[in-house]
Amino acid sequence: MVRGQQKIQSQQKNAKAAAAKKKGAAADQKTAAKAALVHTCPVCRTQMSDPKTFKQHFESKHPKSPMPPELVDVEA
């Protein structure tokens, strides 16, 4: 039953590799999400990923503040 032992060893090796990959993936997703937040609200310092969301946020949360120049041309 040589093949049976090889099968068990292979399964253990694959399980160990999958666990290591899964553990490392969580950190990569977190850093990628953080890097995607490129727009920062000048009033409340909230970070957003795209200009459309940024403009919607600014219009709803800070209606009395003047619109930042980078949001003037963006359609919400």
PEJOQUI-V670062 format. One line per field, one symbol per residue. phi: phi as a letter, one per 40 degrees, with the letter a starting at -180 (. if undefined). psi: psi as a letter, one per 40 degrees, with the letter a starting at -180 (. if undefined). burial: b if it has 24 or more other ideal C-beta (glycine too) atoms within 12 Angstrom, else e. A space follows every 50 residues. Layout:
phi=???
psi=???
burial=???
This chain:
phi=.ccccccccccccccccccccccccccccccccccccbbbcccbgcbbcb cccccccccccbccccccccbccccc
psi=fddddddddddddddddddddddddddddddddddegehhhedefhhidi dddddddddddgdeiihideedehh.
burial=eeeeeeeeeeeeeeeeeeeeeeeeeeeeeeeeeeeeeebebeeeeeebee beebbebbeeeeeeeeeeeebeeeee
